[in-house]
Structures are given as C-alpha cells and as structure tokens.
Amino acid sequence: MAKKIRIEDYDEPNIVEKEDNKSYSTSKNNSDNVKSILIIINITLIISIILIIVLYNNKITKLKDENKDLSEEKDLFKNESERIFNDVFNVLGDEYSLDYIKEKLDFYDNSIVFQIEGFGNYYYTYDCMMKKVNGSYSYWAYNKEAAIDNGLRQGTC
C-alpha cells in the first residue's frame, strides 16, 4: 500500500522550526539585554565605590590636618604652661616644690569629703562633687571619719 503524502505535512515542521528560531533569537536578545543591564549595574557600583573611597580619603586627610593642628596647639600650650609653672615656682621659692604641692593635694583628696545639700545622706570627694553639681550648691565639708560617724555613706559619681 502506498501512502499519500501531503505537502502541508512538510510545511508544519518548517513553521514550528521558524517559531523555534524566533524563540531562540528572542531568548538570545533577552540574555543580551540582561548582560547589558548587569554590565551597567557593575559599572555603576564600581564608580560608586571609587567615589566613596575618594570622599573618605578626603575626610581622613582633613582629620589628619586637624589632628596635626591640635597637636601643635597642645605643644604650644604645654610649653607655655611649663613656662608659667616655672615662673610661679621661681617667685614662691623652694618651699613650694611640685612634690610638696602634689603631696598636699593628695592629702586633701584622701581626707576631705563633702555632703551636698539636696543629695541625701552621702559624701563625695571634691572631684565627684563637681561632676554632680552644676552652678551653685551648698555643702558641708567633713573628714571621712566624721562623715561616717554622722551616718553618711560614700556616694558614687
């Protein structure tokens, strides 16, 4: 038996094949578009990173310059304060040496405490008291033993 072959049967695979070519070329165009978008995004990111690096380098340079200026000011202040300190000790004489003054200040820091009015039954060192209060204040000064005998407890800064 013989088979009849129609030409239409052969056209359908060609049409399908053409449609496949269209879909292949469309997916190729899509992948090219995606690649282009990714390249643009990467370039944008690289430029952004470079700008950030440049901005931070400028900021670091400014901070280094400020630090240098402050260091120079500190050195000038130190030199001037040493000069003033030496001038004062030259006027006062040897009885007020640096060791004597330090020893005296340590004695005051270790021996005298303050009860600040309005801060309860606590006593504070001078430095701690100055941290606690702003402006005017009233206080009682005690030696530590008298403060403890009066029922005061050590306050915290």
Disulfide bonds with the S-S distance in Angstrom:
Cys128-Cys157 1.98
